[in-house]
Structure formats: structure tokens, C-alpha cells
Amino acid sequence: MASSRLKVGISACMMHEDRAARITVFNGKPLYYVEKSMLGMVHGAGAIPILVSVPESVPPAIPGRTAIPSSGTPKLPAAPATMEELVSELDAVIIVGGVDMSPGSYGQTPLQPQWSGDPIRDRYEMELIRTAMKLDRPVLGICRGHQVLNVTLGGTLYQDIQTQVPGSLRHRDQDSYDHNQHRLKIHPDSDLARIYADALLKPEIIINTVHHQAIRDLGKDLVVEAVCPDDGIIEAVRYNSAKTYARGVQWHPEFSTLIAGQMDPWPLIQDLFKAATERKKSRA
């Protein structure tokens, strides 16, 4: 019997091949991975998390060795699954945090070498977002994923908040990491205000902040739903369509599951899963 649980695709963080031994894990072999609390959040909401791989060609067979171990094994397809085939098996997609986006992905050059980002991961996640939106799978972008959603829709980023936004807060502190936090202002007439109606009754809303880049120019058809009231940095966006569900948040709701005082992550996740459930029923 097929499971009735939602299948939620999680974008992959990447370690690229490094034979110069700067990366010693798996002797420099390339890795796709995800931070544990992200899986815990999806599991905790009752869904099945699935790491979305990058569609790649089947490696060539070693001379003298057959590609299929034995004649009794079913023949593998000649081509790998496409991104569209992968996403069609999912009910929702979460684009996770991680390394900087490459400024080249939004038509700029890095202001500093350390802000060069990962264009390979950019291309993969942008294709994942476009495909999910095409197939009407709800999308949630978290931190980097919030930025990728914006760039996918034609927006740009601040490469470094402290360098490019005078008077800004320190939005990333390596030592305090997810305990670094600030206030959040949710626009009262936004859809996010509907999701967090109870939170708006509190004196202030606190979120974690683990980023040094942020949305600068807004992508096409995105609307701002929340900002940092101390410096105006965009903290939440939504795709402005009644038919397509896509939103991004600059904070990490998966980290907030373990830190008291930060905004409750579950209303956001429940809203994503509600949209996914409705679409799953309509497909059935």
C-alpha cells in the first residue's frame, strides 16, 4: 500500500571533489548532504524527507566489466531521471541554507574572493525551484534558499550586508551562530501574518540570523512579507499568485525547533504541508 505521508524534497548541500586533500572527509570525494535538524523538522511534522539528487549521467562502464552485475538483474534505463521526473514524485520542496550564492548567478562579480559562492549548486537549486513551480509543488526557501528563490525570479543580492548596508545589524556571528538573533516585523496585511496571527499578539517576535548576504532587488512577482525592523533587511517573501505556492524566509525554522524564545517554526511548516496536501488530493 502506498504511503499517505507527504514526500518532501530537500535540496542538497554540496562538497565538491577535492583531491588536494583540503577536504579529508571521504578522501575528497564529492558529497551531497543535509543538516540533521532539517530532516528532524520534516520527520517531526509527519512527512518523509527525500534528498533531491542532481540529475547526472550514468558513469561509463569499466572496460571488461558489464554495467549490470548479472543477467538476472533487470536492465537499468539508459538515461538518468530528469529533474522533472524527480520532482513529479514529490509533494513539496524545501531549498535549504548553506554556502553563498555566486554573484555570477545574478549578473555581478564577487567583491571579495571569499564571496564567490557555488555556481554549480546555484544552477541545480534554481532548476529545482523552476521545476517545482512548473509542476505546482509548493516551495519553501530557507536562508540561502530564500535568496535562491529571489535570484531564480530575476532578483539580486547584497554580497555582504555589513559592507553594502550602512548601519546594518550583524546578521551572522560565527561563534553564536543560530543563537544570534534579532527582532522580526511581519507586515500586518501579509499572508505570513495569517500564518503567524498568534505571534503578532506578542510584544516582539525573535528569529535567528545566520547570513551575511540578503535580498537587494526583489525578484519578479515576489512580495515582501517581513523585514528586520532595525535595518530593513528583507526577511520573508512570497510569490504573488493564488495558484502557485512559493515563499522564502531568511531565518532557519529548523534551528528554532531547539532554541527557546525564537519564533515557533511549526505554523510555517504546517502551512507548507497544508498546501502540499491540497495539491496532492487534487492530483489524485
VOTOR-752085 format. One record per residue (C-alpha): residue number from 0; x, y, z. Coordinates in pm, whole numbers, plus 32768, in hexadecimal, padded with zeros to 4 digits. Layout:
N
[site NUM, [X, Y, Z]],
...
// end
This chain:
284
[site 0, [8000, 8000, 8000]],
[site 1, [8085, 8157, 7FA0]],
[site 2, [80D0, 823B, 80C4]],
[site 3, [7FE2, 835D, 80FF]],
[site 4, [80FA, 842C, 8198]],
[site 5, [817B, 8558, 80DB]],
[site 6, [82C6, 852E, 8028]],
[site 7, [8393, 866A, 8055]],
[site 8, [84C2, 86A5, 7F7A]],
[site 9, [85EE, 8741, 8029]],
[site 10, [86F6, 87ED, 7F55]],
[site 11, [8857, 876D, 7F86]],
[site 12, [897A, 8825, 801F]],
[site 13, [8AB5, 87D5, 7F59]],
[site 14, [8C20, 8788, 7F91]],
[site 15, [8CC8, 877B, 7E3F]],
[site 16, [8DE6, 8690, 7DED]],
[site 17, [8F29, 8701, 7E92]],
[site 18, [9054, 8624, 7E43]],
[site 19, [9143, 8724, 7ED6]],
[site 20, [90E1, 8698, 802C]],
[site 21, [9059, 87E3, 80AF]],
[site 22, [8F1F, 8717, 80F9]],
[site 23, [8F78, 85D5, 81AB]],
[site 24, [8E17, 8547, 81CC]],
[site 25, [8DF5, 841D, 80E0]],
[site 26, [8F51, 8470, 805F]],
[site 27, [8ED5, 859A, 7F9B]],
[site 28, [8DBB, 84E8, 7EE2]],
[site 29, [8C8E, 85C4, 7E8C]],
[site 30, [8B6F, 85BD, 7F86]],
[site 31, [89FE, 861A, 7F88]],
[site 32, [897F, 8649, 80EA]],
[site 33, [8884, 86F6, 81CD]],
[site 34, [8895, 877E, 8330]],
[site 35, [87F2, 8697, 842F]],
[site 36, [86F4, 878B, 84C2]],
[site 37, [8659, 87C0, 8369]],
[site 38, [8607, 864E, 834F]],
[site 39, [8590, 8653, 84B7]],
[site 40, [84A0, 8771, 8470]],
[site 41, [8406, 86C1, 8343]],
[site 42, [83F4, 8575, 83FF]],
[site 43, [835E, 8628, 852A]],
[site 44, [8248, 86B4, 8450]],
[site 45, [81EE, 8553, 83E0]],
[site 46, [8279, 8560, 827E]],
[site 47, [8385, 8498, 81C9]],
[site 48, [84BF, 8564, 8176]],
[site 49, [856C, 850B, 802F]],
[site 50, [86BD, 859B, 7FC9]],
[site 51, [869C, 8612, 7E61]],
[site 52, [87CE, 85A7, 7D9E]],
[site 53, [8861, 865D, 7C75]],
[site 54, [87FB, 85AD, 7B31]],
[site 55, [893E, 8524, 7AA3]],
[site 56, [89A9, 8438, 7990]],
[site 57, [89E7, 82CB, 79DD]],
[site 58, [8B62, 82A2, 79FA]],
[site 59, [8C04, 81DD, 78E0]],
[site 60, [8C43, 806C, 791D]],
[site 61, [8DA4, 8000, 7977]],
[site 62, [8E3E, 7F43, 784D]],
[site 63, [8E07, 7DD1, 7877]],
[site 64, [8CF1, 7DFE, 7976]],
[site 65, [8B80, 7DFB, 7924]],
[site 66, [8AAC, 7F1C, 79A1]],
[site 67, [89AC, 7E27, 7A2E]],
[site 68, [8A2F, 7D2D, 7B31]],
[site 69, [8975, 7BFA, 7AB1]],
[site 70, [8888, 7B8B, 79A1]],
[site 71, [877A, 7B5C, 7AA6]],
[site 72, [8778, 7CCC, 7B05]],
[site 73, [8676, 7DA7, 7A53]],
[site 74, [8716, 7E85, 794E]],
[site 75, [8751, 7FEA, 79C4]],
[site 76, [86C6, 8109, 78F4]],
[site 77, [87BD, 81A4, 7802]],
[site 78, [878E, 8304, 7886]],
[site 79, [8777, 8390, 79E9]],
[site 80, [8636, 8425, 7A70]],
[site 81, [8604, 858F, 7A10]],
[site 82, [85BE, 869F, 7B0C]],
[site 83, [8454, 869F, 7A9D]],
[site 84, [8438, 852A, 7ADD]],
[site 85, [84D6, 8552, 7C35]],
[site 86, [83F4, 8670, 7C9D]],
[site 87, [82BC, 85C4, 7C17]],
[site 88, [82EC, 84BC, 7D27]],
[site 89, [82E8, 85C7, 7E39]],
[site 90, [81D2, 8688, 7EE6]],
[site 91, [829D, 87B8, 7F55]],
[site 92, [8400, 883E, 7F3D]],
[site 93, [84DC, 88EA, 8041]],
[site 94, [8612, 89A5, 7FCB]],
[site 95, [8702, 89A5, 80F1]],
[site 96, [880F, 8A8F, 8172]],
[site 97, [8983, 8A78, 8137]],
[site 98, [8A9C, 8B16, 8072]],
[site 99, [8A7A, 8C6A, 7FC5]],
[site 100, [89D9, 8C8C, 7E72]],
[site 101, [8ACE, 8CEA, 7D61]],
[site 102, [8AAB, 8E5A, 7CFD]],
[site 103, [8ACE, 8DDD, 7B98]],
[site 104, [8978, 8D3E, 7BBE]],
[site 105, [88DE, 8E9A, 7BD0]],
[site 106, [89C3, 8F4E, 7ADD]],
[site 107, [8AD0, 8FD2, 7BCA]],
[site 108, [8C39, 8F89, 7C1C]],
[site 109, [8CAB, 8F35, 7D7F]],
[site 110, [8D18, 9063, 7E4A]],
[site 111, [8DFC, 8F7A, 7F10]],
[site 112, [8E85, 8E22, 7EAB]],
[site 113, [8DE4, 8D81, 7FDC]],
[site 114, [8C8D, 8DEC, 7F5D]],
[site 115, [8CAD, 8D28, 7E16]],
[site 116, [8BA8, 8C2A, 7E86]],
[site 117, [8B49, 8AE8, 7DD6]],
[site 118, [8AC4, 8B16, 7C71]],
[site 119, [8A98, 899E, 7C49]],
[site 120, [89A9, 898C, 7D6E]],
[site 121, [8901, 8ACD, 7CF5]],
[site 122, [88AB, 8A30, 7BA4]],
[site 123, [882A, 88F3, 7C49]],
[site 124, [874A, 89A5, 7D46]],
[site 125, [86C9, 8AA3, 7C4B]],
[site 126, [8663, 8987, 7B64]],
[site 127, [85C2, 88D8, 7C8C]],
[site 128, [84F5, 8A0E, 7CE2]],
[site 129, [848B, 8A4B, 7B79]],
[site 130, [8423, 88E0, 7B53]],
[site 131, [8364, 88D8, 7C9C]],
[site 132, [82A6, 8A14, 7C40]],
[site 133, [825B, 898A, 7AE6]],
[site 134, [81D1, 8846, 7B7A]],
[site 135, [8111, 8900, 7C8C]],
[site 136, [81DB, 8873, 7DAE]],
[site 137, [81E5, 8969, 7ED4]],
[site 138, [833F, 89FE, 7F10]],
[site 139, [83D9, 8A82, 8051]],
[site 140, [852F, 8B28, 803D]],
[site 141, [85F3, 8B41, 8181]],
[site 142, [8715, 8C39, 81AE]],
[site 143, [87E4, 8BF5, 8075]],
[site 144, [86A8, 8B59, 7FE1]],
[site 145, [85EF, 8CA2, 801C]],
[site 146, [8702, 8D4F, 7F56]],
[site 147, [8701, 8C45, 7E42]],
[site 148, [8589, 8C73, 7E15]],
[site 149, [85BF, 8DE9, 7DE9]],
[site 150, [86D9, 8DBD, 7CEC]],
[site 151, [8616, 8CB1, 7C2D]],
[site 152, [8506, 8DB6, 7BF6]],
[site 153, [85FE, 8EBE, 7B7D]],
[site 154, [8662, 8F67, 7CC3]],
[site 155, [87BA, 8FBE, 7D4D]],
[site 156, [886A, 8FAA, 7E9F]],
[site 157, [8945, 9076, 7F82]],
[site 158, [8A8E, 8FB8, 7F75]],
[site 159, [8ADC, 9026, 80DA]],
[site 160, [89E2, 90DE, 81B4]],
[site 161, [8ADD, 918E, 8292]],
[site 162, [8BA2, 920D, 8165]],
[site 163, [8A79, 927B, 8094]],
[site 164, [896D, 92E0, 8192]],
[site 165, [89E9, 93FB, 8274]],
[site 166, [896C, 93DF, 83D8]],
[site 167, [88FE, 9277, 83B4]],
[site 168, [88F6, 9178, 84CB]],
[site 169, [89EE, 905C, 84DA]],
[site 170, [8918, 8F50, 8439]],
[site 171, [8A1D, 8E40, 8455]],
[site 172, [8AFF, 8DF0, 857A]],
[site 173, [8BC9, 8CB2, 8559]],
[site 174, [8BF0, 8C80, 86D0]],
[site 175, [8A84, 8CAA, 8738]],
[site 176, [8A03, 8C21, 85EA]],
[site 177, [8891, 8BC1, 860E]],
[site 178, [8880, 8C6D, 8761]],
[site 179, [88C7, 8DB7, 86B0]],
[site 180, [8771, 8E56, 868E]],
[site 181, [86AB, 8F93, 8651]],
[site 182, [8547, 9012, 8640]],
[site 183, [845D, 8FD0, 851D]],
[site 184, [834F, 90B7, 8497]],
[site 185, [823C, 9000, 83DA]],
[site 186, [816B, 90DB, 82F5]],
[site 187, [800C, 90D1, 838B]],
[site 188, [7F58, 90A8, 823E]],
[site 189, [803A, 8F8D, 81C4]],
[site 190, [7FF5, 8E1B, 81A0]],
[site 191, [8109, 8DDE, 82A0]],
[site 192, [8037, 8EA5, 8398]],
[site 193, [7F1F, 8DAA, 835F]],
[site 194, [800E, 8C8A, 83A8]],
[site 195, [8099, 8D34, 84DF]],
[site 196, [7F5F, 8DDF, 8560]],
[site 197, [7FAA, 8D6E, 86C6]],
[site 198, [8112, 8DE8, 86B5]],
[site 199, [809D, 8F45, 8655]],
[site 200, [7FF3, 8F60, 87A8]],
[site 201, [8142, 8F4B, 885B]],
[site 202, [8212, 9081, 88B2]],
[site 203, [8323, 9016, 87C0]],
[site 204, [8381, 8EF9, 86D8]],
[site 205, [84E4, 8E70, 86E5]],
[site 206, [858F, 8DA7, 85D2]],
[site 207, [86EC, 8D1A, 85A5]],
[site 208, [87D5, 8DB8, 84A5]],
[site 209, [88ED, 8CF2, 83FF]],
[site 210, [893B, 8DAC, 82BB]],
[site 211, [8A15, 8EC3, 8235]],
[site 212, [8967, 8EE0, 80E3]],
[site 213, [8800, 8F50, 80A9]],
[site 214, [8700, 8FB3, 7FA3]],
[site 215, [874D, 90FF, 7EFA]],
[site 216, [8672, 9121, 7DC3]],
[site 217, [852F, 905C, 7DDE]],
[site 218, [84E8, 8F47, 7CE2]],
[site 219, [83BF, 8F58, 7BF4]],
[site 220, [826C, 8F20, 7C9A]],
[site 221, [82FF, 8F04, 7DF8]],
[site 222, [826A, 8FD1, 7F12]],
[site 223, [8318, 9026, 805A]],
[site 224, [8266, 8F96, 818A]],
[site 225, [835C, 8FE2, 82A3]],
[site 226, [8494, 90AF, 82E8]],
[site 227, [8590, 90E8, 83FC]],
[site 228, [8508, 9228, 849E]],
[site 229, [8665, 929C, 8501]],
[site 230, [86FD, 92B3, 83A4]],
[site 231, [85EF, 925A, 82A7]],
[site 232, [868D, 9114, 822D]],
[site 233, [8585, 9040, 817E]],
[site 234, [853A, 8F0E, 8254]],
[site 235, [8411, 8E6B, 81A3]],
[site 236, [837F, 8E6C, 8044]],
[site 237, [825E, 8DC3, 7F94]],
[site 238, [8213, 8D81, 7E25]],
[site 239, [80E7, 8E59, 7DD5]],
[site 240, [7FFC, 8D57, 7D41]],
[site 241, [7EC4, 8CAC, 7DC1]],
[site 242, [7F1F, 8B76, 7CF8]],
[site 243, [8095, 8B4C, 7D39]],
[site 244, [811D, 8B19, 7E9A]],
[site 245, [8281, 8B94, 7EC5]],
[site 246, [830F, 8C54, 7FEB]],
[site 247, [845F, 8C9B, 8086]],
[site 248, [84D2, 8CEC, 81E6]],
[site 249, [862C, 8D6C, 823F]],
[site 250, [8635, 8CC4, 8395]],
[site 251, [8657, 8B4F, 83E1]],
[site 252, [8511, 8ABD, 8466]],
[site 253, [85BB, 8969, 848F]],
[site 254, [86B1, 8A04, 8587]],
[site 255, [8593, 8AA6, 8648]],
[site 256, [8507, 894F, 86A0]],
[site 257, [861F, 8935, 87A4]],
[site 258, [8644, 8A9C, 8823]],
[site 259, [854E, 8B33, 891A]],
[site 260, [84D5, 8C94, 88D8]],
[site 261, [84FA, 8C8D, 875D]],
[site 262, [83C5, 8C8E, 867F]],
[site 263, [8304, 8B48, 8675]],
[site 264, [835E, 8A96, 852E]],
[site 265, [822D, 89B5, 851E]],
[site 266, [8126, 8AA8, 8494]],
[site 267, [8209, 8AE6, 8367]],
[site 268, [8242, 8972, 832B]],
[site 269, [80D3, 891D, 8362]],
[site 270, [806E, 8A1F, 825E]],
[site 271, [8164, 8989, 8162]],
[site 272, [80E1, 882C, 81A7]],
[site 273, [7F76, 889D, 8193]],
[site 274, [7FB6, 8929, 8037]],
[site 275, [806B, 87E7, 7FD5]],
[site 276, [7F4E, 870F, 8056]],
[site 277, [7E48, 87D4, 7F96]],
[site 278, [7F0B, 87B2, 7E53]],
[site 279, [7F4D, 8642, 7E8D]],
[site 280, [7DD7, 8604, 7EB5]],
[site 281, [7D88, 86C5, 7D78]],
[site 282, [7E82, 85F1, 7CB3]],
[site 283, [7DE8, 84B1, 7D3C]],
// end
